[in-house]
């Protein structure tokens, strides 16, 4: 991302909203693990969800719960701000479910669009 972590998180939340996903939370990655106030502000997780899509996907294959809702990690590493997420298409290959493949393809496109919207 060409932006700092805080700006990237804000742009990511806006991109999620623009894609009609509800932002569930945006918190430091280590929140709840370290003492309150000592969280690393250079690493965040942002969770968002389209609950209709989630219910449809869970009905096709409950294993989709392993990677939904959408989770994106924003982290500064070696002076660069990275925007990271899993690749639903890769998980689709592992699950070996043709109907799920189509949903994972949709999720891959959605993730790509959201990340592009965030960083461009």
N, C-alpha and C positions, 0 to 999 in steps of 0.2 A: 504494500500500500504506500502511496506517496504521502500519506497523512500520519500523524502520530497515533498512538494507541487510542486515546480518548476520542479523537476525531473519527477514527476508523470505526470504533464501536458505535458512535452516533450515526454515522453513515450506514452501517450495517443494519441498525434498528430501523432506519428510514427505508432501506431497501426491502427488508422483511415486510414492513407495513405496506409498501407499494405493491408487493406480491400477494397481498391479502393473507399474510400469516400473522398470527398474534404473537407478539414478543412475550415470552413467559418470564424470562429473567436475563439480566446482563450483570454478571458479578465477577469479581476477581477469581481467577482459577483456583486459588488456594483458600477461598473464603470457607470458614468453618473448620479448616485444618490448622490454621495458625491463629494466634491470639488476635482478637478484634483490633483493627487499626494497624496491624502489621502485614496486611495483605500486600502482595506484589502487584502494583498498579500497572505493570507492563505486560500482564497476562490476564486475559479475560475470556470467559465463555459466555456465549449468547445463545439462548435456546428460544426457538419459535416454533409455531405449529399451525397447520391447517387441520383442525380437528375432524372435518368431514373426510379429508384425504386419509388421515391417520386411521379412522374407523374402517374405511374401505380397504386400506392396505392390510390392517390386522385381520379382517375377514378373509382375505386371500391367503395370508400366511402369518401366523402370530410371531414368527421369528423377526418380522420387520420391526418389532418393538426394540430390537437391539440397536437400531440406528434412527429411530424416530422418537421424539420430535427432532426437528432439525437442530443440530448443534454445530456452532462455528466457534473456533478458537482464534482469538486475535492475540498475537504475542510479538514483543520486540525481541529480536535475536540478532546479535552481532550488528547492531545499528540499523537493522531493517525491520519494518513492521510486516509480519506475515499474517495471512488470513487462511486458515486451514479447516478442512472438514473431511469427513470420510468420503469415499467414492461408492455411491449406491450401486453402480454398475458392477463393481468388483464383488460386492457382497451378493449381488444377484447371481453371479456365476457360481458362487459357493452354495447357494440355496437350491439351485437346480429346480426352479419352478417357473415355467413359461409365463404364467399369468403374472407372477411377481416381476419377471423381467421387464414387462411393459411399464409397470409402476416405478421400478427402479430407474428406467430410462427417463421417465418424467421427472423424477427427483433429481437425477443428474443434471438435466437441463435447468431445472429450477435453481439448484445450487450454483451452477455456472452463471446464470443470469444474475443472481443476487450478489455473487462475489464481483462480477464485472461491474454491476451498478455501484457497488461499494468503493471500488478502487479506481474507477475511471472518471 
